[in-house]
Every structure is written in structure tokens, then in C-alpha cells.
Amino acid sequence: MEAKSSLGQIRISPRKMRLVADVIRGYEFVEAVDMLKNVPKNSSTVILKTLKSAAANAKIINPDIEEGDLYVKKIFVDQGPLWKRFRARARGRADQVKRRTSQLTIVLADD
């Protein structure tokens, strides 16, 4: 049995989110939650909420499942849409600023 949760257009760059996502890949659900609570990165709160959402989805699919039986089967961070902004520069010019967004997907399994 697999349960999935995803979140899109997160205002954190994918490169920064992948650092935290790599920490919990393959761990059991309870251990992953403990690790995310102690990681001093802004993306850890977003990943923690999505991880808890995937666990809630697993409870809906199978109400008899225990949280200790679940583990992080897949977690991946893709690039979302770019937000293009402009910054004023000298002599009336402008530079383009690309604000990167992320899309997070977490799959929990009980095998």
C-alpha cells in the first residue's frame, strides 16, 4: 500500500529543499518526523507538513495501519514555475531576477 502527498509552488528553491529531502529518504515515518523537527532549515517545516499529510492519506486508505509501519519510499523535489522580477540598476537599466519555486512529492509505503 502506498500513500502520496504533494505540494506545489513552494517559495523555496529546489536546490535548498533537496538538501533536506535527502536527509529523510528511506527512513521510517517516526524517525523522519524526529529528524525534520531538528533540521535548522526553513524547508524542513514545509516537508514536515507534507509528510504528515501523506501519513493522513495512508490512514484514509487503510484505517488499521500504524504510523510505525510507514516509511518514506520516495521523496523528490522538482522545479516549479519561475517568477520573473526586475531589479533597477544604474543608468536606467534593469536586471532580471529569477525567483525559483519548488514542487514536492512524498510517497509513503508500508512494506
PyMOL CGO cylinders between C-alpha atoms (Angstrom):
from pymol import cmd
from pymol.cgo import CYLINDER

trace = [
    CYLINDER, 0.00, 0.00, 0.00, 1.29, 3.43, -0.94, 0.3, 1, 1, 1, 1, 1, 1,
    CYLINDER, 1.29, 3.43, -0.94, 0.09, 6.87, 0.09, 0.3, 1, 1, 1, 1, 1, 1,
    CYLINDER, 0.09, 6.87, 0.09, 1.10, 10.03, -1.70, 0.3, 1, 1, 1, 1, 1, 1,
    CYLINDER, 1.10, 10.03, -1.70, 1.08, 13.72, -0.91, 0.3, 1, 1, 1, 1, 1, 1,
    CYLINDER, 1.08, 13.72, -0.91, 2.34, 16.61, -3.00, 0.3, 1, 1, 1, 1, 1, 1,
    CYLINDER, 2.34, 16.61, -3.00, 2.68, 20.35, -2.69, 0.3, 1, 1, 1, 1, 1, 1,
    CYLINDER, 2.68, 20.35, -2.69, 3.35, 22.83, -5.46, 0.3, 1, 1, 1, 1, 1, 1,
    CYLINDER, 3.35, 22.83, -5.46, 4.66, 26.37, -5.89, 0.3, 1, 1, 1, 1, 1, 1,
    CYLINDER, 4.66, 26.37, -5.89, 6.70, 26.46, -2.70, 0.3, 1, 1, 1, 1, 1, 1,
    CYLINDER, 6.70, 26.46, -2.70, 8.68, 29.70, -2.39, 0.3, 1, 1, 1, 1, 1, 1,
    CYLINDER, 8.68, 29.70, -2.39, 11.98, 27.90, -1.70, 0.3, 1, 1, 1, 1, 1, 1,
    CYLINDER, 11.98, 27.90, -1.70, 14.44, 26.98, -4.40, 0.3, 1, 1, 1, 1, 1, 1,
    CYLINDER, 14.44, 26.98, -4.40, 14.62, 23.27, -5.30, 0.3, 1, 1, 1, 1, 1, 1,
    CYLINDER, 14.62, 23.27, -5.30, 18.33, 23.13, -4.58, 0.3, 1, 1, 1, 1, 1, 1,
    CYLINDER, 18.33, 23.13, -4.58, 17.78, 24.17, -0.96, 0.3, 1, 1, 1, 1, 1, 1,
    CYLINDER, 17.78, 24.17, -0.96, 14.84, 21.81, -0.50, 0.3, 1, 1, 1, 1, 1, 1,
    CYLINDER, 14.84, 21.81, -0.50, 16.72, 18.81, -1.86, 0.3, 1, 1, 1, 1, 1, 1,
    CYLINDER, 16.72, 18.81, -1.86, 19.29, 19.15, 0.93, 0.3, 1, 1, 1, 1, 1, 1,
    CYLINDER, 19.29, 19.15, 0.93, 16.58, 18.39, 3.50, 0.3, 1, 1, 1, 1, 1, 1,
    CYLINDER, 16.58, 18.39, 3.50, 14.73, 15.86, 1.34, 0.3, 1, 1, 1, 1, 1, 1,
    CYLINDER, 14.73, 15.86, 1.34, 17.88, 13.75, 1.00, 0.3, 1, 1, 1, 1, 1, 1,
    CYLINDER, 17.88, 13.75, 1.00, 18.16, 13.54, 4.80, 0.3, 1, 1, 1, 1, 1, 1,
    CYLINDER, 18.16, 13.54, 4.80, 14.90, 11.60, 5.31, 0.3, 1, 1, 1, 1, 1, 1,
    CYLINDER, 14.90, 11.60, 5.31, 14.79, 9.43, 2.19, 0.3, 1, 1, 1, 1, 1, 1,
    CYLINDER, 14.79, 9.43, 2.19, 14.34, 5.76, 3.12, 0.3, 1, 1, 1, 1, 1, 1,
    CYLINDER, 14.34, 5.76, 3.12, 13.71, 6.32, 6.84, 0.3, 1, 1, 1, 1, 1, 1,
    CYLINDER, 13.71, 6.32, 6.84, 10.68, 5.23, 8.81, 0.3, 1, 1, 1, 1, 1, 1,
    CYLINDER, 10.68, 5.23, 8.81, 7.94, 7.81, 9.30, 0.3, 1, 1, 1, 1, 1, 1,
    CYLINDER, 7.94, 7.81, 9.30, 8.53, 8.36, 13.02, 0.3, 1, 1, 1, 1, 1, 1,
    CYLINDER, 8.53, 8.36, 13.02, 12.29, 8.77, 12.59, 0.3, 1, 1, 1, 1, 1, 1,
    CYLINDER, 12.29, 8.77, 12.59, 11.78, 11.14, 9.65, 0.3, 1, 1, 1, 1, 1, 1,
    CYLINDER, 11.78, 11.14, 9.65, 9.47, 13.36, 11.72, 0.3, 1, 1, 1, 1, 1, 1,
    CYLINDER, 9.47, 13.36, 11.72, 12.03, 13.49, 14.54, 0.3, 1, 1, 1, 1, 1, 1,
    CYLINDER, 12.03, 13.49, 14.54, 14.83, 14.40, 12.12, 0.3, 1, 1, 1, 1, 1, 1,
    CYLINDER, 14.83, 14.40, 12.12, 12.80, 17.13, 10.42, 0.3, 1, 1, 1, 1, 1, 1,
    CYLINDER, 12.80, 17.13, 10.42, 11.99, 18.74, 13.76, 0.3, 1, 1, 1, 1, 1, 1,
    CYLINDER, 11.99, 18.74, 13.76, 15.73, 19.12, 14.43, 0.3, 1, 1, 1, 1, 1, 1,
    CYLINDER, 15.73, 19.12, 14.43, 16.93, 20.28, 10.99, 0.3, 1, 1, 1, 1, 1, 1,
    CYLINDER, 16.93, 20.28, 10.99, 17.61, 24.04, 11.11, 0.3, 1, 1, 1, 1, 1, 1,
    CYLINDER, 17.61, 24.04, 11.11, 16.34, 24.84, 7.61, 0.3, 1, 1, 1, 1, 1, 1,
    CYLINDER, 16.34, 24.84, 7.61, 13.19, 26.69, 6.52, 0.3, 1, 1, 1, 1, 1, 1,
    CYLINDER, 13.19, 26.69, 6.52, 12.26, 23.92, 4.11, 0.3, 1, 1, 1, 1, 1, 1,
    CYLINDER, 12.26, 23.92, 4.11, 12.05, 21.36, 6.91, 0.3, 1, 1, 1, 1, 1, 1,
    CYLINDER, 12.05, 21.36, 6.91, 8.70, 22.78, 8.12, 0.3, 1, 1, 1, 1, 1, 1,
    CYLINDER, 8.70, 22.78, 8.12, 7.19, 22.51, 4.63, 0.3, 1, 1, 1, 1, 1, 1,
    CYLINDER, 7.19, 22.51, 4.63, 8.46, 18.96, 4.19, 0.3, 1, 1, 1, 1, 1, 1,
    CYLINDER, 8.46, 18.96, 4.19, 7.20, 18.02, 7.66, 0.3, 1, 1, 1, 1, 1, 1,
    CYLINDER, 7.20, 18.02, 7.66, 3.68, 19.23, 6.88, 0.3, 1, 1, 1, 1, 1, 1,
    CYLINDER, 3.68, 19.23, 6.88, 3.63, 17.34, 3.59, 0.3, 1, 1, 1, 1, 1, 1,
    CYLINDER, 3.63, 17.34, 3.59, 4.96, 14.20, 5.30, 0.3, 1, 1, 1, 1, 1, 1,
    CYLINDER, 4.96, 14.20, 5.30, 2.18, 14.35, 7.89, 0.3, 1, 1, 1, 1, 1, 1,
    CYLINDER, 2.18, 14.35, 7.89, -0.33, 14.85, 5.08, 0.3, 1, 1, 1, 1, 1, 1,
    CYLINDER, -0.33, 14.85, 5.08, 0.93, 11.68, 3.37, 0.3, 1, 1, 1, 1, 1, 1,
    CYLINDER, 0.93, 11.68, 3.37, 0.54, 9.79, 6.66, 0.3, 1, 1, 1, 1, 1, 1,
    CYLINDER, 0.54, 9.79, 6.66, -3.04, 11.06, 6.96, 0.3, 1, 1, 1, 1, 1, 1,
    CYLINDER, -3.04, 11.06, 6.96, -3.71, 9.90, 3.40, 0.3, 1, 1, 1, 1, 1, 1,
    CYLINDER, -3.71, 9.90, 3.40, -2.39, 6.47, 4.36, 0.3, 1, 1, 1, 1, 1, 1,
    CYLINDER, -2.39, 6.47, 4.36, -4.82, 6.40, 7.30, 0.3, 1, 1, 1, 1, 1, 1,
    CYLINDER, -4.82, 6.40, 7.30, -7.70, 7.15, 4.92, 0.3, 1, 1, 1, 1, 1, 1,
    CYLINDER, -7.70, 7.15, 4.92, -6.68, 4.34, 2.58, 0.3, 1, 1, 1, 1, 1, 1,
    CYLINDER, -6.68, 4.34, 2.58, -6.19, 1.82, 5.41, 0.3, 1, 1, 1, 1, 1, 1,
    CYLINDER, -6.19, 1.82, 5.41, -7.57, 2.87, 8.84, 0.3, 1, 1, 1, 1, 1, 1,
    CYLINDER, -7.57, 2.87, 8.84, -5.85, -0.06, 10.59, 0.3, 1, 1, 1, 1, 1, 1,
    CYLINDER, -5.85, -0.06, 10.59, -2.32, 1.00, 9.63, 0.3, 1, 1, 1, 1, 1, 1,
    CYLINDER, -2.32, 1.00, 9.63, 0.14, 2.09, 12.31, 0.3, 1, 1, 1, 1, 1, 1,
    CYLINDER, 0.14, 2.09, 12.31, 2.45, 5.07, 11.85, 0.3, 1, 1, 1, 1, 1, 1,
    CYLINDER, 2.45, 5.07, 11.85, 5.39, 2.90, 12.84, 0.3, 1, 1, 1, 1, 1, 1,
    CYLINDER, 5.39, 2.90, 12.84, 4.83, 0.67, 9.82, 0.3, 1, 1, 1, 1, 1, 1,
    CYLINDER, 4.83, 0.67, 9.82, 5.22, 3.50, 7.29, 0.3, 1, 1, 1, 1, 1, 1,
    CYLINDER, 5.22, 3.50, 7.29, 8.48, 4.55, 5.69, 0.3, 1, 1, 1, 1, 1, 1,
    CYLINDER, 8.48, 4.55, 5.69, 9.50, 7.17, 3.11, 0.3, 1, 1, 1, 1, 1, 1,
    CYLINDER, 9.50, 7.17, 3.11, 9.61, 5.22, -0.13, 0.3, 1, 1, 1, 1, 1, 1,
    CYLINDER, 9.61, 5.22, -0.13, 10.08, 8.20, -2.46, 0.3, 1, 1, 1, 1, 1, 1,
    CYLINDER, 10.08, 8.20, -2.46, 10.65, 11.88, -1.93, 0.3, 1, 1, 1, 1, 1, 1,
    CYLINDER, 10.65, 11.88, -1.93, 11.58, 14.20, -4.73, 0.3, 1, 1, 1, 1, 1, 1,
    CYLINDER, 11.58, 14.20, -4.73, 11.69, 17.93, -5.35, 0.3, 1, 1, 1, 1, 1, 1,
    CYLINDER, 11.69, 17.93, -5.35, 11.09, 19.27, -8.83, 0.3, 1, 1, 1, 1, 1, 1,
    CYLINDER, 11.09, 19.27, -8.83, 11.40, 22.81, -10.13, 0.3, 1, 1, 1, 1, 1, 1,
    CYLINDER, 11.40, 22.81, -10.13, 8.18, 24.80, -10.21, 0.3, 1, 1, 1, 1, 1, 1,
    CYLINDER, 8.18, 24.80, -10.21, 7.41, 27.88, -12.29, 0.3, 1, 1, 1, 1, 1, 1,
    CYLINDER, 7.41, 27.88, -12.29, 9.90, 30.74, -12.26, 0.3, 1, 1, 1, 1, 1, 1,
    CYLINDER, 9.90, 30.74, -12.26, 8.77, 34.12, -11.02, 0.3, 1, 1, 1, 1, 1, 1,
    CYLINDER, 8.77, 34.12, -11.02, 10.49, 36.73, -13.16, 0.3, 1, 1, 1, 1, 1, 1,
    CYLINDER, 10.49, 36.73, -13.16, 11.15, 40.07, -11.49, 0.3, 1, 1, 1, 1, 1, 1,
    CYLINDER, 11.15, 40.07, -11.49, 13.30, 43.07, -12.35, 0.3, 1, 1, 1, 1, 1, 1,
    CYLINDER, 13.30, 43.07, -12.35, 15.79, 44.98, -10.24, 0.3, 1, 1, 1, 1, 1, 1,
    CYLINDER, 15.79, 44.98, -10.24, 16.71, 48.57, -11.02, 0.3, 1, 1, 1, 1, 1, 1,
    CYLINDER, 16.71, 48.57, -11.02, 20.34, 49.12, -11.96, 0.3, 1, 1, 1, 1, 1, 1,
    CYLINDER, 20.34, 49.12, -11.96, 22.48, 52.11, -12.78, 0.3, 1, 1, 1, 1, 1, 1,
    CYLINDER, 22.48, 52.11, -12.78, 21.88, 54.39, -15.79, 0.3, 1, 1, 1, 1, 1, 1,
    CYLINDER, 21.88, 54.39, -15.79, 18.23, 53.40, -16.22, 0.3, 1, 1, 1, 1, 1, 1,
    CYLINDER, 18.23, 53.40, -16.22, 18.88, 49.73, -16.84, 0.3, 1, 1, 1, 1, 1, 1,
    CYLINDER, 18.88, 49.73, -16.84, 17.29, 46.66, -15.29, 0.3, 1, 1, 1, 1, 1, 1,
    CYLINDER, 17.29, 46.66, -15.29, 18.46, 43.17, -14.38, 0.3, 1, 1, 1, 1, 1, 1,
    CYLINDER, 18.46, 43.17, -14.38, 16.20, 40.15, -14.36, 0.3, 1, 1, 1, 1, 1, 1,
    CYLINDER, 16.20, 40.15, -14.36, 15.78, 38.28, -11.06, 0.3, 1, 1, 1, 1, 1, 1,
    CYLINDER, 15.78, 38.28, -11.06, 14.50, 34.71, -11.23, 0.3, 1, 1, 1, 1, 1, 1,
    CYLINDER, 14.50, 34.71, -11.23, 12.68, 33.61, -8.11, 0.3, 1, 1, 1, 1, 1, 1,
    CYLINDER, 12.68, 33.61, -8.11, 12.63, 29.84, -8.13, 0.3, 1, 1, 1, 1, 1, 1,
    CYLINDER, 12.63, 29.84, -8.13, 9.81, 27.71, -6.78, 0.3, 1, 1, 1, 1, 1, 1,
    CYLINDER, 9.81, 27.71, -6.78, 9.60, 24.02, -5.93, 0.3, 1, 1, 1, 1, 1, 1,
    CYLINDER, 9.60, 24.02, -5.93, 7.17, 21.14, -6.20, 0.3, 1, 1, 1, 1, 1, 1,
    CYLINDER, 7.17, 21.14, -6.20, 7.43, 18.49, -3.50, 0.3, 1, 1, 1, 1, 1, 1,
    CYLINDER, 7.43, 18.49, -3.50, 6.14, 14.90, -3.72, 0.3, 1, 1, 1, 1, 1, 1,
    CYLINDER, 6.14, 14.90, -3.72, 6.31, 12.33, -0.92, 0.3, 1, 1, 1, 1, 1, 1,
    CYLINDER, 6.31, 12.33, -0.92, 5.29, 8.66, -1.20, 0.3, 1, 1, 1, 1, 1, 1,
    CYLINDER, 5.29, 8.66, -1.20, 4.93, 6.54, 1.94, 0.3, 1, 1, 1, 1, 1, 1,
    CYLINDER, 4.93, 6.54, 1.94, 4.71, 2.74, 1.89, 0.3, 1, 1, 1, 1, 1, 1,
    CYLINDER, 4.71, 2.74, 1.89, 4.17, 0.02, 4.50, 0.3, 1, 1, 1, 1, 1, 1,
    CYLINDER, 4.17, 0.02, 4.50, 6.11, -2.92, 3.04, 0.3, 1, 1, 1, 1, 1, 1,
]
cmd.load_cgo(trace, "trace")
